[in-house]
Amino acid sequence: MRIFGAVALAVLLTGAAGASTGLARGAGPAVTAIDLGTLGGNFSETLAMNASGQVVGESAAAPFGIHAFSWTQTGGMVDLGTLGGNFSTARAVNARGQVVGESQITVGGTSHAFSWTRSGGMVDLGTLGGTFSTAYGVNARGEVVGESTIAAGGPSHAFLWTKAGGMVDLGTLGSGSIAGAVSPSGQVVGNSELAGLVAAHAFSWTAKTGMVDLGTLGGDSSTATNVTPSGQVIGVSSIVPGGPFVPTHAFSWTQKGGMVDLGTLGGDQSLAEDVNASGEVVGLSNIAPDGSYHAFTWTQKGGMVDLGTLGGAGSSAVAVNASGQVVGEATTAAGQGHAFSWTRTGGMVDLGTLGGSDSLANAVDARGDVAGSSFTTGGEFHATLWRT
């Protein structure tokens, strides 16, 4: 689960119905846009999808509230319920269909991290002694990561939860910490504030090494956004000391090579959002200082490649599958934001919308189906699946 890129995407690109289908046409072949519907309310949005095409997110529920959902081709949209309140959201799903996120435990009250399975329903993962917790990622073994407040108060701490061991505090590099992703082998990455709250650094944690500071590219701060099965960590780091507006570059870190600067597309900012098992990194970078941002793909052999736009000023890549298919959002010549799919052979294809003005993509499965959200003809925002 990529927890640090969503805000950047929104900033940088700025310049109860059953499933229904429609045809959206872009620069390439026609694709089918499938409206995944809602839980009875007027909106739904996709937040994650696993390799087999199970989609999770949140939806307005009837008569009120927002509930986490899971959608499959055979079962449609299923309400995952709550832990007692009227709000829940699903942020990640593993290969087995285990869903994690957070839910209120009382109406209007605080939230706890949850794990949901078809056989066990929604389970409260508890806290590290405080009142709040939330889950951001889960691997195929069912290990869940996130953040929780602690009994002593103060900043949240990163946690790792397992069915056998419960919730374990992963510690900090001096102050608070957040765990955003976990690899199949249990390597956890995220960021942690240093003592004195002077800056935050990316970290990698394993049961053997504990929490390791990954450092920076020369600046004060860094954040890890994802990790591969082989232990390659990606993220973003400032490259010179200073305040919040200094140049930041995407990075790739390995145990052997340390932190490597992935560069930019000509500007002074870049961000790594996702990486596949082959080490192909995707994200966004400005093409000139203070210029527009474009989606990129980066490989060890080819370096950073500009994926272009749909005719407008900007684009951002947020996910890549094992085949190297990249998805994200790009502006059109008309100034609208549309979901896109990019391949080396086909280039960037406009996935269109559900009839409304804008759409975005945030996940792609092994088959090449793309999950995201779109405005409908009636102006509602619905979870969407695109198929070629």
C-alpha distance (Angstrom), angle and dihedral (degrees) to the residues before:
residue distance angle dihedral
M1 . . .
R2 3.79 . .
I3 3.77 107.0 .
F4 3.77 101.8 166.1
G5 3.80 102.8 52.4
A6 3.79 102.7 62.5
V7 3.80 96.3 77.1
A8 3.78 91.6 44.8
L9 3.80 90.8 50.7
A10 3.80 93.0 52.5
V11 3.79 92.8 47.7
L12 3.77 98.9 41.2
L13 3.79 97.3 48.7
T14 3.79 94.1 50.2
G15 4.23 104.6 94.3
A16 33.61 33.6 104.1
A17 3.63 84.4 -124.3
G18 3.77 134.2 117.8
A19 3.77 120.5 -123.7
S20 3.77 113.6 -70.2
T21 3.78 131.4 -179.3
G22 3.74 138.1 -140.7
L23 3.77 139.4 167.2
A24 3.76 120.0 -103.4
R25 3.78 119.6 -170.0
G26 3.76 126.9 -158.5
A27 3.77 138.5 154.5
G28 3.80 90.3 -51.5
P29 3.79 138.3 34.0
A30 3.78 122.2 -30.8
V31 3.78 116.1 -84.8
T32 3.78 129.8 -162.5
A33 3.80 115.3 -120.1
I34 3.81 110.9 -155.5
D35 3.79 119.4 -159.7
L36 3.82 105.8 -141.6
G37 3.79 90.9 -161.1
T38 3.80 127.6 -143.5
L39 3.80 140.1 -89.5
G40 3.79 90.3 -102.1
G41 3.78 98.9 -66.7
N42 3.78 132.4 95.3
F43 3.80 102.1 -94.0
S44 3.78 145.1 34.3
E45 3.78 133.4 173.9
T46 3.77 136.5 -164.4
L47 3.79 117.6 -125.4
A48 3.82 103.5 169.5
M49 3.81 145.4 -2.8
N50 3.80 133.0 -164.0
A51 3.80 126.4 -133.3
S52 3.81 92.7 -93.7
G53 3.81 94.0 55.4
Q54 3.82 103.4 -99.3
V55 3.81 106.6 149.6
V56 3.81 124.8 -154.5
G57 3.78 134.2 -177.4
E58 3.79 140.3 108.1
S59 3.78 136.3 -64.6
A60 3.76 139.7 -175.0
A61 3.79 106.8 -102.8
A62 3.78 131.0 -149.9
P63 2.97 127.2 -77.1
F64 3.83 91.1 6.9
G65 3.77 143.9 -37.8
I66 3.79 135.6 61.8
H67 3.80 118.0 -93.7
A68 3.78 135.1 -171.1
F69 3.79 114.6 -112.9
S70 3.77 140.6 -165.1
W71 3.81 121.1 -154.2
T72 3.79 128.5 -165.0
Q73 3.78 132.1 170.7
T74 3.81 91.7 -114.1
G75 3.79 100.3 37.5
G76 3.78 104.0 33.1
M77 3.80 120.2 -152.5
V78 3.81 113.9 -14.7
D79 3.81 123.6 -166.9
L80 3.82 108.0 -128.7
G81 3.79 91.9 -163.0
T82 3.80 125.4 -146.7
L83 3.80 140.5 -88.5
G84 3.80 90.2 -107.1
G85 3.79 105.2 -58.2
N86 3.78 131.1 84.5
F87 3.80 98.1 -104.6
S88 3.78 135.0 70.0
T89 3.79 135.2 148.8
A90 3.80 133.0 -167.4
R91 3.80 115.7 -139.4
A92 3.81 105.7 171.0
V93 3.81 142.4 15.1
N94 3.80 129.2 -165.4
A95 3.80 131.7 -144.9
R96 3.81 91.4 -89.1
G97 3.79 93.5 54.6
Q98 3.80 95.8 -104.4
V99 3.81 108.5 151.7
V100 3.81 126.3 -156.4
G101 3.78 134.8 -173.2
E102 3.78 137.3 106.6
S103 3.79 137.9 -67.2
Q104 3.77 137.9 -174.4
I105 3.79 111.3 -106.9
T106 3.81 93.1 -154.7
V107 3.80 132.1 19.1
G108 3.79 106.9 -80.4
G109 3.80 90.7 -1.8
T110 3.78 136.4 114.0
S111 3.80 124.8 -61.7
H112 3.80 133.7 -120.1
A113 3.78 130.8 -160.3
F114 3.79 113.8 -102.4
S115 3.77 140.2 -164.1
W116 3.81 119.5 -153.4
T117 3.78 129.3 -165.9
R118 3.77 130.3 172.3
S119 3.81 91.4 -117.0
G120 3.80 99.3 39.6
G121 3.78 104.4 31.9
M122 3.80 121.3 -150.9
V123 3.81 115.6 -15.3
D124 3.81 124.6 -167.5
L125 3.83 108.5 -127.4
G126 3.79 92.4 -162.2
T127 3.81 125.6 -145.1
L128 3.80 141.1 -86.3
G129 3.79 89.3 -100.2
G130 3.78 98.3 -65.4
T131 3.78 131.1 92.6
F132 3.81 103.1 -100.2
S133 3.79 139.2 54.0
T134 3.79 137.5 158.6
A135 3.81 134.8 -173.8
Y136 3.81 124.6 -134.5
G137 3.80 105.5 171.7
V138 3.80 146.0 19.8
N139 3.81 132.2 -173.0
A140 3.80 130.7 -148.3
R141 3.82 91.0 -91.5
G142 3.80 90.3 59.7
E143 3.80 96.0 -108.4
V144 3.81 109.2 151.2
V145 3.81 127.2 -156.4
G146 3.77 133.3 -168.2
E147 3.78 141.4 107.3
S148 3.79 135.5 -69.6
T149 3.76 138.6 -179.4
I150 3.79 115.9 -113.1
A151 3.79 132.3 -134.4
A152 3.80 93.3 -105.8
G153 3.78 91.7 57.5
G154 3.78 124.9 -132.4
P155 3.81 126.5 96.9
S156 3.79 121.9 -2.5
H157 3.80 122.0 -99.4
A158 3.79 128.7 -137.0
F159 3.79 114.4 -108.6
L160 3.78 141.0 -164.0
W161 3.81 116.8 -154.2
T162 3.79 126.7 -164.7
K163 3.78 129.6 174.4
A164 3.79 90.7 -120.8
G165 3.78 99.5 42.2
G166 3.77 105.0 27.7
M167 3.80 121.4 -147.8
V168 3.80 116.1 -12.9
D169 3.81 124.9 -168.1
L170 3.83 109.3 -126.2
G171 3.78 92.3 -163.0
T172 3.79 128.1 -136.8
L173 3.79 143.3 -97.2
G174 3.78 88.2 -114.3
S175 3.80 108.3 -46.6
G176 3.82 135.1 7.3
S177 3.81 125.4 -4.4
I178 3.82 140.5 -169.3
A179 3.81 127.9 -158.4
G180 3.80 111.3 -150.7
A181 3.80 106.6 169.3
V182 3.81 141.5 17.1
S183 3.81 129.1 -159.1
P184 3.82 125.4 -134.8
S185 3.82 89.2 -98.0
G186 3.80 94.3 50.4
Q187 3.82 101.1 -98.3
V188 3.81 106.8 151.7
V189 3.81 125.5 -155.8
G190 3.77 134.6 -174.3
N191 3.77 137.1 107.1
S192 3.78 138.0 -73.3
E193 3.76 134.1 -164.5
L194 3.78 116.6 -118.4
A195 3.79 122.6 -125.7
G196 3.77 111.6 -70.7
L197 3.81 91.5 25.1
V198 3.80 88.9 -96.6
A199 3.82 94.4 141.0
A200 3.79 144.3 -28.4
H201 3.80 124.9 -112.0
A202 3.78 132.5 -162.2
F203 3.78 114.2 -108.7
S204 3.77 140.7 -165.2
W205 3.80 120.3 -153.9
T206 3.80 130.7 -168.1
A207 3.78 130.3 166.3
K208 3.81 87.8 -111.8
T209 3.80 101.1 46.3
G210 3.77 103.4 26.6
M211 3.81 117.1 -150.3
V212 3.81 112.9 -13.8
D213 3.81 122.8 -167.5
L214 3.82 108.1 -129.4
G215 3.78 92.6 -162.3
T216 3.80 125.5 -146.8
L217 3.80 141.4 -85.3
G218 3.79 90.0 -102.1
G219 3.78 100.5 -62.0
D220 3.77 133.2 92.6
S221 3.80 102.9 -97.7
S222 3.79 142.7 41.6
T223 3.79 138.1 169.8
A224 3.81 131.1 -160.7
T225 3.80 115.6 -140.0
N226 3.82 105.3 178.0
V227 3.81 145.9 -4.0
T228 3.81 134.0 -148.1
P229 3.82 128.6 -136.4
S230 3.82 88.7 -101.4
G231 3.81 92.7 53.7
Q232 3.81 100.6 -101.5
V233 3.81 107.8 151.4
I234 3.80 124.0 -158.4
G235 3.76 132.7 -168.8
V236 3.78 144.5 111.0
S237 3.80 133.4 -70.9
S238 3.77 137.7 -178.7
I239 3.80 111.0 -113.4
V240 3.82 99.9 -154.4
P241 3.82 131.5 32.6
G242 3.78 118.4 -99.0
G243 3.78 144.4 79.9
P244 3.79 131.8 -32.3
F245 3.81 95.8 -71.8
V246 3.80 100.4 60.0
P247 3.83 120.0 119.4
T248 3.80 114.6 -78.2
H249 3.80 127.0 -164.7
A250 3.77 135.2 -163.7
F251 3.79 114.1 -108.9
S252 3.77 141.4 -163.7
W253 3.81 118.9 -154.1
T254 3.80 130.1 -166.5
Q255 3.78 131.6 173.2
K256 3.79 90.0 -116.3
G257 3.78 101.5 40.4
G258 3.78 103.4 29.4
M259 3.81 121.2 -149.7
V260 3.81 114.8 -13.6
D261 3.81 123.7 -167.0
L262 3.82 109.7 -127.5
G263 3.79 91.9 -162.6
T264 3.79 127.4 -144.8
L265 3.80 140.8 -88.7
G266 3.80 90.7 -102.7
G267 3.77 101.1 -59.8
D268 3.78 132.4 85.3
Q269 3.82 101.3 -103.7
S270 3.80 134.4 66.7
L271 3.80 135.9 156.9
A272 3.81 130.2 -162.4
E273 3.81 110.9 -140.5
D274 3.81 106.7 171.0
V275 3.81 142.9 2.0
N276 3.80 133.3 -164.9
A277 3.79 128.3 -141.4
S278 3.82 90.6 -92.9
G279 3.80 90.9 59.9
E280 3.81 97.3 -107.2
V281 3.82 107.3 151.0
V282 3.81 126.1 -157.3
G283 3.77 132.7 -171.1
L284 3.79 140.9 107.5
S285 3.79 138.3 -70.3
N286 3.77 136.2 178.1
I287 3.78 114.0 -110.4
A288 3.81 93.5 -143.4
P289 3.81 134.5 9.1
D290 3.82 105.9 -73.9
G291 3.81 87.3 2.9
S292 3.78 135.2 124.4
Y293 3.79 122.2 -66.2
H294 3.79 123.0 -119.4
A295 3.77 131.7 -168.0
F296 3.80 115.4 -108.1
T297 3.75 141.4 -169.4
W298 3.81 120.1 -153.4
T299 3.79 130.7 -164.2
Q300 3.78 131.5 174.4
K301 3.79 89.9 -116.1
G302 3.79 102.0 39.8
G303 3.77 103.3 30.2
M304 3.82 121.0 -150.5
V305 3.81 116.5 -14.3
D306 3.82 124.6 -168.0
L307 3.82 110.5 -127.9
G308 3.79 93.1 -163.5
T309 3.80 126.6 -144.3
L310 3.80 140.1 -88.1
G311 3.79 91.3 -98.3
G312 3.78 97.7 -66.5
A313 3.78 134.1 91.0
G314 3.79 105.3 -86.5
S315 3.77 149.1 29.7
S316 3.79 139.9 174.6
A317 3.80 132.2 -160.6
V318 3.79 115.9 -146.0
A319 3.81 107.1 167.6
V320 3.82 141.8 25.4
N321 3.81 129.8 -171.5
A322 3.79 130.3 -146.1
S323 3.81 91.4 -88.3
G324 3.80 93.0 55.5
Q325 3.81 95.6 -106.1
V326 3.81 107.8 152.5
V327 3.81 127.1 -156.1
G328 3.76 135.6 -174.1
E329 3.78 142.3 108.7
A330 3.80 131.9 -59.7
T331 3.77 135.9 176.7
T332 3.79 119.8 -112.2
A333 3.79 128.5 -140.8
A334 3.81 86.6 -96.1
G335 3.80 90.7 57.1
Q336 3.81 96.1 -108.9
G337 3.79 123.6 133.5
H338 3.81 112.3 -122.0
A339 3.78 132.8 -179.2
F340 3.79 113.4 -111.0
S341 3.79 140.3 -166.6
W342 3.81 120.4 -154.2
T343 3.80 130.7 -166.5
R344 3.79 130.7 171.2
T345 3.78 91.6 -115.7
G346 3.79 99.5 39.9
G347 3.77 103.8 31.4
M348 3.82 120.9 -152.0
V349 3.81 115.9 -15.1
D350 3.81 123.8 -167.3
L351 3.81 107.8 -128.1
G352 3.78 92.7 -164.6
T353 3.79 126.7 -150.8
L354 3.80 142.3 -86.4
G355 3.79 87.9 -94.2
G356 3.77 97.7 -69.0
S357 3.77 131.6 100.0
D358 3.79 105.8 -92.3
S359 3.78 142.9 27.2
L360 3.78 138.8 172.0
A361 3.79 136.3 -160.0
N362 3.78 124.2 -145.1
A363 3.82 107.5 165.8
V364 3.81 141.6 32.8
D365 3.80 127.2 -165.9
A366 3.80 131.7 -145.3
R367 3.81 92.5 -91.6
G368 3.79 92.6 52.3
D369 3.79 98.5 -105.6
V370 3.80 111.0 146.1
A371 3.80 125.8 -141.6
G372 3.77 126.8 -158.8
S373 3.77 141.2 106.8
S374 3.80 136.9 -81.1
F375 3.75 142.6 -175.6
T376 3.78 113.5 -108.9
T377 3.80 128.3 -138.1
G378 3.79 87.3 -96.2
G379 3.81 92.7 53.6
E380 3.81 98.1 -106.1
F381 3.82 121.2 133.4
H382 3.81 111.9 -125.5
A383 3.79 136.9 178.9
T384 3.80 107.8 -105.0
L385 3.80 139.9 -163.6
W386 3.81 121.1 -159.7
R387 3.80 121.4 -156.6
T388 3.79 128.5 -174.0
